[in-house]
């Protein structure tokens, strides 16, 4: 472990931008980003996902023969129900790493599991991206850009100013606002808050209504609503 830390420190001092597949406390002082902390590798040893090409859960191949994005990264697939509580459900998630390292390490999805990869969960994952200050991850070629351009450009109008502000502060609070843990709140500094409503019903927060499958961003009193109704 000491050798790894020394290598990271050496590269960091030489001005390299260092990233990690996963990210750990011991590396936080040297790495700039950690992919895989928010959505990790999902069930590496499941043959339906990795070997059985006839399975609806097969995530695709590494190779691309025509110069396009390999299907491993572009194919939209569902994941099995038993994996959702472990890997993607917000109910069982607590942002422990972000509560410590929000200003130090940019965390995102593992590169196999970009923001559009999981069928039926694009909206849920977008809400969590805002809640945790997790940059969206995209694999883009000409075809994928044409497919997602409108959504990406529309989302960036909200995401860019949000992250510029969120990165300036520590994550100072995380809490659940309902008994089902489907409405969650994070705070960055003293003036930026995000309330994500993962539930299928509206949620009342003080005098504001947060629709189902939406997030409310309050930045120094300015309110922005993030809707995901058209994503899945």
N, C-alpha and C positions, 0 to 999 in steps of 0.2 A: 504493500500500500504506500509506503514511504517513497518508493521509486516512482510510482505513478504521480504522486503529488509534486515531486521534484520536477518531473517532465512537464507537467501542466504549468508550474510556476515559471520554468525556463521559457516555454513558448509564449506565455502571457507577457513576460518582460521583453520579449523580442517583438512584441506588437501584433502577434497573431490573434485573430478572433477564434476563440476555442469554444466548441460545443460538446455536448455529451449525450449519449443515448441512455436516458434515464436521469442522471444527475443525483448527486449525493451531497450530504453536508460537508464532507471533507474536501470536495472540489469547488464549493460555492465561491471561494475567494478568487478563483482563476477562470471559471467558465462564464461565458456570456449568455449561453442559452442551453436548455436541456429539453430535447424532444423525447416524448414518451412518458413524461411525468403526469400529464393530464389524461391522455388516452394511451395506455401502455400497449405492448404487444399482446394481442388477444389470443389466448389458448394456442400456443405454438405447436402443441402435439396433437391437435384435433385433426384426424385424417380428412374429415369432411371439409375442413377449411383449407387444408394444405396439400392434399393429394388427390382426392376424389373429384375429378373435373366435372362429373355429372351432378354433383351435389349443389343445391341452391346456395349453400354457404361457402362454396369454393371462392377464395378471395382473388384468384388470378395468378398469372405467371410473371416471373421476373423479367423475362426477355420480351422484346418487341422487335419484330422483323421488318416493320415498315417505318420506323423512326418516330412512331407515336408513343404516348405514355404506355409503359407496360400495364397490362390489366391488373397486376398486383396493386397498383395505385389508382387506377381510373375506374375499375369495375365497382359498381355500387351493389353491395350485398347486405342481407340481413345477418344478424348474429343470433345464435340460439338463445332462447329465453333464459336458460340457466346461467348464461354468462353475463346478462345485463346487470344483476345486482353486484357482481364482482367488478366489472370493468367500466360500466357507463352510467348506472343509475345515480342521480344526484342525491337520492335518499340516503345512500350509504357513504357519501363523500364528505370529507372535511379538508379544507385547504391548509393543512399544517405547514407544508413547505412555503406557500405563499405568505403565510402569516409571519414568517421569519425573513424570507429572501425576496419579497416582491420587487425591491429596488435593485437587487443584485443580479438575479438570474431570470431571464425570460424563459418561461416554460410553455410548452405547447404539446400537441399530439405527436405520437410516434409517426414517423414518415409513412408507414403503411396505411395509417388510418386518418387520412386528411378530413377536412371538415364536411365533405360531401360523401364520404366512403360508406357510412353505415346507413342502410336503407331504413327510412322511417324515423331517423334520429337526428337529422340535420338541424331541425328547429330546437330540439332539446339541447343539443351540443352548442348551438349558438348562444342560447341563454347562459349556459355555463361559461362560455368564453368571456362574456361580459362580466358575469359574477366573479370569476377568478382572475380577470385580466389576462386571458390566454389568447394570444394572437391566432386568428384563423390560419389554417395550413392548407395550401392548394397545390395540386399538381396540374400544370397547365401546358397544353400544346394548342395548336390552332383550333382543333375541334372542341376541346374542353373550354377554351376561352370563349368561343362563340356560345356554348351551352350555358355558361355561368356568368358571362360578362355583366348582364344587367343586374343580377343579384350582388355580385362582388362590388361593382362600382357604387350601387345604392348603399350597401352596408358600410363601405369605407367612409362615406360621408359622416356616419355616426362613430364608427370605430376609431378613426384617426384622431379626432380631438379627445375622445374618451381615453385612449391609451396614452396620449401625450400627457394628460393630466394624471392618470393613475400611476404611471411610472415615476412620478415625482414624489410619491408618498409611500410610506409603509402601508400594508394592509393592517388596519388597526382594529378591526372587529369582524367577526363572523357569527351569525345566529340564524336559527330557524324560527319562523314566525307562525307556524301552524303545527298541530299535533302530528300530521302526516309527514312532516319534513319536506313538503313539496313547495313551500314558499320560503325562500332563503334570502338573507341580506348580508352584504359585505360593505365595509367602509374602508376608504383609502384616505389617510389623513383625517382632517376634521370636516371637510366640506364636500367630499365626493362619496355618494352612496349608490349602491345597486341593489334593487329588490327584484329577484327573479321568481316568477310564478310558473312553476312547472306543472301545476295542476290543470284540470279540465274545467275549472270554474273561476269566476272573477274573485279577486281578493281586494278587500278594502284596507287601505293603509292611511290612517288618519282621514283626511278629506279626499284622498285620491283613490280611484279605482284602477287596479292593475288587471287587465283582461287575462283570461286563461292563455297560457303559452306565450306570455309576454314578459318583458323586463322594463322596469322603470329606473332611469338614471337621473339622479339629482346632483348637479354640479354647481355648488354655491348658490342653490336656489333655483337654477334653471333646470326644467324638467324635459327629458327626452324619453319617448316610449319606443321600445324595440318590439316589433311584432314579428312572429314567425309563422303566421297562419298559412302562408303560401309556399312554405318550404318543403313539406312532405306530402 
